[in-house]
Amino acid sequence: MKDPRHRRLAEILVNHSTRVKPGDKVLISNWNPEIPFVKEIVNAVYDAGGQPFVNLFDRDLERTILMRATEEQVRLRAKHELDQMRDMDCYIGFTSLRNGSAWKDLPQDKLDLYQRFLFGEVHTRQRVPHTRWVVLRYPSPAMAQAADMSEDAFEDWFYDVCTMDYPSMSKAMDPLAELMEKTDRVRIVAPETDLSFSIKGLPAVKCDGGRNIPDGEVYTAPVKDSVNGVLSYNTPSLRDGFTFENVKLTFKDGKIAEACANDADRINAILDTDPGARYVGEFALGVNPYILNPMKETLFDEKIAGSFHFTPGNAYTICDNGNRSSVHWDMVQIQRPEWGGGEIWFDDVLVRKDGLFVPEELAGLNPDRLKG
């Protein structure tokens, strides 16, 4: 028997997230194929009057291809994928994680080729600004293990997270978005963190199920050259198969002047991908009440209740501080007491303390209220 939750999730992706209309061309892209769920999305697209197109990728196969790929080959592949993306109105991309370390031994120059051309040109510069898109993860044993849960418990939790009442969340986000758009100066204080920057004149964007599933953040971007101070992330970050821990960044006039982690050479190689990788493209507050602990999966970790992420790399065009990069690296600090606590101040007013919003008009975003 089919699980009705699969169908419900597919309907959210098609009808709420990407808002598929009759005649829309919809690219469904799945890494580590989960054919039954792809079929659910295909049928939901047809039901909405759209035209589904499907790309299936396998991460282990991609490793084999990239390991010996030339720049000419990657450029040609990116050209063909870019042509396809230009024909699309909507994009639904998801992966079912089998091995988070699948690309750990790919040489940095091959990862750079992938980031610059296949991701940078096709997704960062075409898909993100020119399609209605959503990305998500699909439950797998590897994800359950990363979350330290049984497979059955993880799957139940996954559907609680991913099919929550996004319209109610969106309404609760309104006061925070309005406050952020009125704010000039932000200061963040936490263990080994004292960071200041401006968000003046930049829009605040509600992430309420329209771009990511799961969702639950409100983001803006810092004025590019305004960031100064030190930021220590207290959650692990899995990137290109390697788990970064104890990441600490020192900023001077917007630029990452120093970066250290459990592999200083590796983190600095990423930040040297291009000039924009050492500047920040996003600042966001996570509010999903069902996500409390990191699982080394960015799409979940960046939504953790009581967290924020501060993102080296490319700014989104919808909230554009002018920074351009093929890198967009969401790293997370949790500020709930069990993670060391912390404070966020807007124009010298305490907005969030130890992961909970302080002003009454923002209290609707605290976990007890969002869960109802």
C-alpha positions in Angstrom: 0.0 0.0 0.0 1.3 3.5 -0.9 2.0 5.8 2.0 -0.4 8.7 1.8 2.2 11.0 3.3 4.3 10.6 0.1 1.4 11.9 -2.0 0.8 14.8 0.5 4.5 15.8 0.3 4.4 15.7 -3.5 1.3 17.9 -3.5 3.0 20.5 -1.3 6.0 20.6 -3.6 3.9 21.1 -6.7 1.0 23.2 -5.5 2.5 25.2 -2.6 6.2 25.4 -3.2 6.5 25.7 -7.0 2.9 26.7 -7.7 2.7 24.7 -11.0 0.2 26.1 -13.5 -1.2 24.5 -16.6 1.4 24.4 -19.3 4.4 24.8 -17.0 7.5 22.8 -17.8 8.8 21.2 -14.6 12.2 19.7 -14.2 12.3 17.0 -11.5 15.9 16.2 -10.5 16.7 13.3 -8.2 20.1 12.3 -6.8 20.4 8.7 -5.7 17.1 7.7 -7.4 13.9 7.1 -5.4 11.7 6.1 -8.3 8.4 5.7 -6.4 8.6 9.2 -5.0 9.6 10.6 -8.4 6.5 9.0 -9.8 4.4 10.8 -7.1 5.8 14.1 -8.2 5.3 13.4 -11.9 1.7 12.6 -11.3 1.2 15.7 -9.1 2.7 17.8 -11.9 0.3 16.2 -14.4 -2.6 16.8 -12.1 -1.7 20.5 -12.0 -1.6 20.7 -15.8 2.1 20.8 -16.0 4.7 19.0 -18.1 7.2 16.9 -16.1 10.8 16.3 -17.2 13.0 14.0 -15.1 16.8 13.9 -14.6 18.2 11.0 -12.4 21.7 11.1 -10.9 23.7 8.8 -8.8 26.3 10.4 -6.5 28.7 7.5 -6.6 28.5 7.4 -10.4 29.1 11.2 -10.5 32.2 10.7 -8.4 33.6 8.3 -11.1 32.8 10.8 -13.8 34.2 13.8 -12.1 37.4 12.0 -10.9 38.9 12.1 -14.5 36.8 14.8 -16.0 38.5 17.6 -18.0 37.5 21.2 -17.8 36.3 21.0 -21.5 34.1 18.1 -20.7 32.5 19.8 -17.6 32.0 23.0 -19.5 30.2 21.1 -22.3 28.0 19.2 -19.9 27.1 22.5 -18.1 26.2 24.0 -21.5 23.7 21.2 -22.2 22.2 21.3 -18.7 22.0 25.1 -18.9 20.1 24.9 -22.1 17.6 22.5 -20.5 17.2 24.7 -17.4 16.5 27.7 -19.6 13.5 25.9 -21.0 12.0 25.2 -17.6 9.4 27.2 -15.6 9.8 25.2 -12.3 12.4 22.9 -10.7 12.0 20.3 -8.0 15.3 18.8 -6.8 15.8 16.2 -4.1 18.3 13.6 -3.0 18.1 10.5 -0.9 21.4 10.5 1.1 23.2 7.2 1.0 26.7 8.2 1.9 27.5 11.7 3.0 31.2 11.1 2.4 30.7 9.9 -1.2 32.8 12.7 -2.6 35.3 13.0 0.2 38.2 11.9 -1.9 37.5 14.0 -5.0 40.4 16.3 -5.6 39.8 20.0 -4.9 40.3 20.9 -8.6 37.5 18.6 -9.6 35.2 19.9 -6.9 36.0 23.4 -8.2 35.0 22.5 -11.7 31.7 21.1 -10.5 31.0 24.2 -8.4 32.0 26.7 -11.0 30.2 25.3 -14.0 27.6 22.6 -13.2 26.4 24.2 -10.0 27.4 27.8 -10.6 26.2 28.4 -14.1 23.2 26.0 -14.2 21.8 26.5 -10.7 23.2 29.7 -9.1 22.9 31.9 -12.1 20.0 30.3 -14.0 17.8 28.1 -11.9 17.7 30.2 -8.7 16.8 33.5 -10.3 14.7 32.3 -13.3 12.6 29.4 -12.1 10.1 28.7 -9.4 12.2 26.1 -7.5 12.2 23.9 -4.4 14.8 21.5 -3.0 14.4 18.8 -0.4 15.8 15.6 1.0 14.1 12.2 1.1 14.4 9.8 4.1 17.1 7.2 3.9 19.0 5.0 6.4 22.0 7.2 6.2 19.9 10.3 7.2 18.4 8.3 10.1 21.8 7.4 11.2 23.0 11.0 11.0 20.1 12.1 13.1 20.8 9.2 15.6 17.3 7.8 15.1 15.8 4.5 14.0 14.6 4.4 10.4 10.9 4.3 11.4 11.3 7.1 13.9 13.2 9.2 11.5 10.6 8.8 8.8 7.8 9.8 11.1 9.8 12.8 12.3 10.6 13.7 8.6 7.0 14.0 7.7 6.1 16.0 10.8 8.9 18.5 9.8 8.2 18.6 6.1 4.4 18.7 6.0 3.8 21.1 8.8 1.4 24.0 8.6 3.5 26.4 6.4 0.7 29.0 5.9 0.5 29.5 9.7 4.3 29.7 10.0 4.3 32.3 7.2 1.9 34.5 9.1 4.0 34.2 12.3 7.1 35.3 10.3 5.5 38.6 9.2 6.5 40.7 12.3 10.1 39.5 12.1 10.4 40.3 8.4 9.0 43.7 9.0 11.4 44.3 11.9 14.4 43.2 9.9 13.6 45.6 7.1 13.6 48.5 9.6 16.9 47.4 11.1 20.3 48.9 10.5 22.8 47.4 13.0 22.9 43.8 14.0 25.2 42.5 16.8 25.5 38.8 17.7 27.2 37.7 20.9 27.8 34.1 22.0 30.8 32.0 23.2 33.8 32.9 21.0 31.5 35.1 18.9 31.2 38.9 18.8 30.0 40.0 15.4 28.6 43.2 14.1 27.2 44.2 10.7 24.5 46.2 8.9 21.4 45.0 7.1 20.2 48.5 6.2 18.2 48.7 3.0 18.1 45.0 2.3 14.9 43.0 2.1 13.9 40.3 4.5 12.7 37.1 2.9 10.3 34.6 4.5 11.2 31.0 3.8 7.8 29.3 4.5 7.8 26.2 2.2 8.3 28.1 -1.0 12.0 27.2 -1.7 13.1 24.5 0.7 11.3 21.5 2.3 11.7 21.4 5.2 11.6 25.2 5.7 11.6 27.7 8.5 13.9 30.7 8.3 13.8 34.4 7.6 16.8 35.7 5.8 18.4 38.9 4.6 22.0 39.8 3.8 24.6 42.0 5.4 25.8 45.1 3.7 28.8 43.6 1.9 31.6 45.5 3.6 30.0 46.0 7.0 30.9 42.8 8.7 33.5 42.9 11.5 34.3 40.6 14.4 34.6 36.9 15.1 32.1 34.1 14.6 32.4 30.6 15.8 30.0 28.0 14.5 29.1 25.3 17.0 27.6 22.7 14.6 29.4 20.4 12.2 29.0 21.2 8.5 29.3 18.4 5.8 30.6 19.8 2.5 31.8 17.8 -0.4 32.1 14.7 1.7 34.2 16.3 4.5 32.8 17.2 8.0 34.0 20.6 9.1 34.0 21.3 12.8 35.1 24.1 15.1 34.9 26.6 12.2 36.0 30.1 13.3 35.9 33.1 11.0 37.4 36.5 11.6 36.0 39.4 9.5 37.4 42.7 8.6 35.3 45.2 6.6 33.2 42.4 5.2 36.0 40.0 4.2 37.0 36.8 5.9 40.5 37.7 6.9 41.2 34.5 8.8 39.5 31.1 8.8 40.3 28.0 10.9 38.7 24.7 11.4 39.6 21.0 11.9 41.3 21.3 8.4 42.5 24.8 7.9 43.9 24.1 4.4 40.7 22.6 3.2 38.5 25.4 4.5 40.7 28.1 3.1 40.8 26.3 -0.3 37.0 26.6 -0.5 37.1 30.3 0.6 39.7 30.9 -2.1 37.4 29.5 -4.9 36.8 33.0 -6.1 36.9 36.5 -4.6 33.2 36.5 -3.5 33.7 33.3 -1.4 35.3 35.4 1.4 32.4 37.7 1.7 28.9 36.9 3.1 25.7 36.5 1.0 23.1 35.6 3.6 22.1 36.1 7.3 19.2 34.0 8.5 17.3 33.1 11.6 16.1 29.5 11.9 12.7 28.8 13.4 11.4 25.3 12.6 10.0 24.0 15.9 10.5 20.4 14.9 14.2 20.6 14.1 16.3 21.0 17.3 19.7 19.3 16.6 22.1 19.1 13.7 22.4 16.1 11.5 25.1 17.4 9.1 22.4 18.0 6.4 22.2 21.7 5.6 18.7 21.7 4.4 17.6 20.7 7.9 20.3 22.2 10.1 19.8 25.7 8.8 16.2 25.7 10.0 17.0 24.6 13.6 14.9 26.5 16.1 17.0 29.0 18.0 19.8 29.1 15.4 21.1 31.4 12.8 23.3 30.9 9.8 25.8 33.3 8.3 26.8 32.3 4.8 30.0 32.9 3.0 29.5 33.2 -0.7 26.8 34.2 -3.2 23.9 36.4 -2.4 20.4 35.6 -3.7 19.2 38.0 -6.3 15.9 38.5 -4.3 18.1 39.9 -1.5 21.1 41.1 -3.3 24.1 42.8 -1.5 26.1 42.5 -4.6 28.2 39.5 -3.7 28.8 37.0 -6.4 30.4 33.6 -5.9 30.1 29.9 -7.0 30.2 29.2 -3.2 27.1 29.5 -1.0 27.9 27.8 2.3 25.3 27.8 5.1 27.0 27.2 8.4 25.0 27.3 11.6 25.3 28.5 15.2 22.7 27.3 17.7 22.0 29.7 20.6 19.7 27.6 22.8 21.1 27.2 26.4 22.3 23.6 25.9 24.4 24.9 23.0 26.0 27.7 25.0 23.4 30.4 24.6 23.7 33.7 22.8 22.1 37.0 22.0 21.0 38.8 18.9 20.5 42.6 19.0 18.8 44.8 16.4 19.7 48.5 16.7 20.7 48.0 20.4 17.4 46.1 21.2 17.6 42.5 22.4 15.6 40.5 19.9 16.5 36.9 20.7 18.2 35.5 23.8 19.2 31.8 24.2 17.2 30.9 21.1 13.9 32.5 22.1 12.5 35.7 20.7 12.1 38.4 23.4 9.6 41.0 22.0 6.0 39.8 22.3 5.3 40.5 18.6 7.9 37.9 17.7 7.0 35.3 20.3 4.7 33.5 17.8 7.9 32.2 16.3 9.0 30.4 19.5 8.7 26.6 19.2 5.9 26.2 21.8 3.7 28.7 19.8 4.6 27.4 16.3 3.7 23.9 17.3 0.3 25.2 18.5 
